Amino acid sequence: MVARRKKLRFRKSGDKLKKLQYSEETMLAAIEDLRAGLPVATAAKKHIVPRATLRDKVNGRTPVGRRMGPHSILSETEEKVLVKWIKLMSEKGFPSTPAMLLASAACYADDG
C-alpha cells in the first residue's frame, strides 16, 4: 500500500487572504463553551471560528480582545470621546474634515 502525499496548494497572485471572518462575540461564546467542557474542535465548528486561534486564546498565547494592525496611539476611551465629538458636530451641521480629525486626535495624543 502506497501512502498518499498531501497535495500542496499554492496561493495565486489574485487570491485574497481571509482574515478575521468572525466577531469578538462569537470568539467569546466559543471560549465560554470550552470552559463549559466542550472540545476545541466542536466549539470552533459550532461558532465558526478558527480552531488554532481559539486554542491560542484559551491557552493565553494571544489576548482575547486583540486587534489587527499597528497599535493605536489613542486609548479606547479617547477614541470613544473623539467619535462622540464627531457625531455631535455632524448633528449640529458641521461635518468634520480630515484635517480637523487629525488635529483633534493629535490634541488627545499629546494630553495622554
Rosetta blueprint (number, residue, H / E / L):
1 M L
2 V L
3 A L
4 R L
5 R L
6 K L
7 K L
8 L L
9 R L
10 F L
11 R L
12 K L
13 S L
14 G L
15 D L
16 K L
17 L L
18 K L
19 K L
20 L L
21 Q L
22 Y L
23 S L
24 E H
25 E H
26 T H
27 M H
28 L H
29 A H
30 A H
31 I H
32 E H
33 D H
34 L H
35 R H
36 A L
37 G L
38 L L
39 P L
40 V H
41 A H
42 T H
43 A H
44 A H
45 K H
46 K H
47 H H
48 I L
49 V L
50 P L
51 R H
52 A H
53 T H
54 L H
55 R H
56 D H
57 K H
58 V H
59 N H
60 G L
61 R L
62 T L
63 P L
64 V L
65 G L
66 R L
67 R L
68 M L
69 G L
70 P L
71 H L
72 S L
73 I L
74 L L
75 S L
76 E H
77 T H
78 E H
79 E H
80 K H
81 V H
82 L H
83 V H
84 K H
85 W H
86 I H
87 K H
88 L H
89 M H
90 S H
91 E H
92 K L
93 G L
94 F L
95 P L
96 S L
97 T L
98 P H
99 A H
100 M H
101 L H
102 L H
103 A H
104 S H
105 A H
106 A H
107 C H
108 Y H
109 A H
110 D H
111 D H
112 G L
